[in-house]
């Protein structure tokens, strides 16, 4: 089965696996057009902020 490619988490376009890198902050594929852009940084922040939405630690 042929690799269908990877979807850039910033622009949401599908690229062949060899044309994407992994964003080390959110561990998602990012294309060469989006890497290092302000849009990538904004998406990183959105993904990280959404992780804690509605969660409160009750251990303290």
Secondary structure in CASP SS format (residue, H / E / C, confidence):
PFRMAT SS
TARGET T0000
AUTHOR 0000-0000-0000
METHOD secondary structure of the structure
MODEL  1
X C 1.00
X C 1.00
X C 1.00
X C 1.00
X C 1.00
X E 1.00
X E 1.00
X C 1.00
X C 1.00
X C 1.00
X C 1.00
X C 1.00
X C 1.00
X E 1.00
X E 1.00
X C 1.00
X H 1.00
X H 1.00
X H 1.00
X E 1.00
X E 1.00
X E 1.00
X E 1.00
X C 1.00
X C 1.00
X C 1.00
X C 1.00
X E 1.00
X E 1.00
X E 1.00
X E 1.00
X C 1.00
X C 1.00
X C 1.00
X C 1.00
X C 1.00
X C 1.00
X H 1.00
X H 1.00
X H 1.00
X H 1.00
X H 1.00
X H 1.00
X H 1.00
X H 1.00
X H 1.00
X H 1.00
X H 1.00
X H 1.00
X H 1.00
X H 1.00
X C 1.00
X C 1.00
X C 1.00
X C 1.00
X C 1.00
X C 1.00
X C 1.00
X C 1.00
X C 1.00
END
